[in-house]
Amino acid sequence: QVQLVESGGGLVQPGGSLTLSCAASGFTFRNYAMNWFRQAPGKEREFVARITAGGSNIRYADSVKGRFTVSRDNVNNTIYLQMNSLKPEDTAVYYCNTDMGNWGKGTLVTVSS
């Protein structure tokens, strides 16, 4: 079955950086676009970034454009989210998602001094 396992979250100071990973299994990873979403406390889940199957087309939410970079490794079935210049409003649980509707359990990112 499809499994998505996020990792790399933690506590970081404003202005800091983190890199999240999402390891995928149970499907032909290289054939599917992948997405990152996040859910802040008390808010709805929101789109963060999308990368197509081959990695040639990428899209970001306006709130993270210029600060976050999504990438993928189709050999190791993993996507990444490099997050720079983090702000307190980036605090959320971050999830990866497939176009088939599968979700991981998420990884918590807390941006605080």
C-alpha positions in Angstrom: 0.0 0.0 0.0 1.0 3.6 -0.4 3.1 5.0 2.4 4.4 8.5 2.8 6.7 9.3 5.7 7.7 12.9 6.4 10.7 13.8 8.5 13.0 16.8 9.3 10.7 19.0 11.3 11.7 20.7 14.6 12.1 24.0 16.4 14.0 26.7 14.6 14.5 30.4 15.2 13.0 33.1 12.9 15.2 33.5 9.9 16.5 30.0 10.2 16.3 27.0 7.8 15.0 23.5 7.7 14.8 20.8 5.1 11.9 18.4 5.2 11.9 15.0 3.5 9.0 12.7 2.4 9.9 9.1 1.7 7.4 7.3 -0.5 6.7 3.7 -1.2 4.0 1.4 -2.5 3.5 3.1 -5.9 5.5 4.1 -9.0 6.8 7.3 -7.5 8.4 8.6 -10.7 5.0 8.7 -12.5 3.3 11.0 -10.0 3.3 14.7 -9.2 3.8 15.3 -5.5 2.6 18.1 -3.2 3.5 19.7 0.2 0.7 21.0 2.3 0.7 22.5 5.9 -1.8 23.0 8.6 -1.2 25.6 11.3 -2.9 25.4 14.7 -6.6 26.3 14.4 -6.4 26.7 10.6 -7.3 24.7 7.6 -4.8 22.7 5.7 -3.2 24.8 2.9 -1.2 24.2 -0.2 2.5 24.9 -0.1 4.3 23.5 -3.2 3.9 21.1 -6.1 6.4 19.3 -8.2 5.5 17.3 -11.3 6.6 13.7 -11.9 9.8 14.6 -13.8 10.4 17.7 -11.7 10.2 20.1 -14.6 7.2 22.1 -13.4 7.0 23.5 -9.9 4.5 25.7 -8.2 4.4 27.5 -4.9 2.0 29.3 -2.7 2.5 33.0 -2.7 3.3 32.9 1.0 6.4 30.8 0.5 7.6 31.8 -2.9 11.2 32.8 -2.9 11.9 31.2 0.5 11.0 27.5 -0.1 12.3 25.1 -2.7 10.7 21.8 -3.5 12.7 19.0 -5.2 12.6 15.3 -5.7 14.8 12.2 -6.1 13.1 9.7 -8.4 15.8 7.1 -7.6 15.3 7.2 -3.9 11.6 7.9 -4.0 11.8 11.0 -1.9 10.7 14.6 -2.1 12.2 17.5 -0.2 11.2 20.9 1.0 14.1 23.3 1.6 12.7 26.1 3.8 14.7 29.3 4.3 14.1 32.6 6.0 11.5 30.9 8.2 8.8 33.1 9.9 6.7 32.4 12.9 3.7 32.1 10.6 5.3 29.1 8.9 4.7 27.1 12.1 2.5 24.2 11.1 2.4 20.4 10.6 3.8 19.8 7.1 2.4 16.9 5.0 3.3 15.4 1.7 0.6 14.3 -0.6 0.1 12.4 -3.9 -2.3 13.2 -6.7 -4.0 9.9 -5.8 -5.1 11.5 -2.5 -2.6 9.8 -0.1 -1.3 11.6 2.9 1.5 11.1 5.3 1.2 11.7 9.1 3.1 15.0 8.9 6.1 16.6 10.6 5.8 19.5 12.9 7.8 22.7 12.2 7.8 25.3 14.9 9.4 28.7 14.2 10.0 30.6 17.5 12.6 32.5 19.4 
